[in-house]
Amino acid sequence: MAIEKRSADPVKAATRHMASEETTDRFKRIFGCDILPEIPDVGITAIVLSYNEAIRLPHFIEHHAALGVGHFIVIDNDSTDETAQILDGDARVTRLHTSNPYSEHKAAWREVLADLFCDGKWVVFIDVDELLIYPGWPDIDLKSYCALLETRNKNALFTTMVDMYPKEPLSKVQYQAGAPFLSVAPFFDRGNYRLIPLEPKAQKLWPTPHYRIFGGARERLFSDGEDRIPRLVEEVVEKTVFNLKRRNLRPGKKRRKLDAWARKFIGEGKQKLSPPNMSKVPLLWWQKGTQFPGGPHRVSKAYAMSDDWGALLHFKYFDDFGARSKEAVDREQHAAGAAHYKLYLGDLDKVEDQSLVFSGSRRFSSTEDLVSAGLMRVSKATRSALERYSK
């Protein structure tokens, strides 16, 4: 059974108690406080990291509360805007303030909170500029969707990260707090993503998932030119062996050999600056002791992945993009010394003064737009279940 219930064995119970004490001590060290917060047991919990996201917080919270997220644990990483006032005034939120460096603690923050409050429960790991959607959204809530996963003994959902953007240059955008993100940035790229299996050594360390997604608007707009000029053979390999719609995600020995051979002809792992990983596993039936490499792009335990894919609609491209990129460079808390954000600042004119829309852009209207683009997947079992819900 993929989703395990608690054992009544006294030895196991004692072991859990000792582990709980260790986790509590770890929490106190990480957050520098002696008292654990009281987290209500109200179904699905979201664990969120935030820094100066006040303008996005109102719609972010409303979207996920509408899905059925019962409580939000938000790590406020020393924000200087109105984040504290917004979060402290919302009974659905527990705000935990810390000034510890994000780059050194982002995995530990998520892990310790999930171990303490979400063990043996569904938990979602999302950032404030992301909106989670899944097969059946918005017609069924997240609890109902998780129940579908449980009937198939699945305990994890893979999602793509889909960069969303407006039609207008960012200098013409005026996002107002509380407005639906999609009302401002409804466009996404299709046709320029690729699915790359993890190398065998990485698969052993991070068994869920065995693959990553690269590409999309960010790579199109901001790649280091020397790193991302695919040769003809690379384009052919990516469109055949590493096509986004590839179905064989748990390949046998022969296919693994083909993957290893084909990887020699592509750029992944050879660039001076690795491209952004455009996939995550944000929805998990948490198993205590699970670890992240940093963000929730993959995990250290073997979860039973759903055949479905969800999506995280990702909203970087508002009028604050330049200011937030400069802020990230100044803080130096992101990967490779905020190298990606330095690229953004170097090419700001591409998005400040020009439209981000190109021939491969599509306007989002429903999950089916992402399914047809290969950016979401809906299994036959889920489609059948959704048809029953609609009757």
Secondary structure by P-SEA (a helix, b strand, c coil): cccccccccaaaaaaaaaaaaaaaaaaaaaaccccccccccccbbbbbbbcccccaaaaaaaaaaaaccccccccccccccaaaaaaaacccbbbbbbcccccccaaaaaaaaaacccccbbbbbbcccbbbbccccccccaaaaaaaaaaacccbbbbbbbbbbcccccccccccccccccccccccccccbbbbbccaaaaaaccccccccccccccccccccccccccaaaaaaaacccccccccccccaaaaaaaaaaaaaccccccccccccccccccccccccccccccccccccccccccbbbbccccccccaaaaaaaaaaaaccccccaaaaaaaaaccccccccccccccbbbbccaaaaaaaccbbbcaaaaaaaaaaac
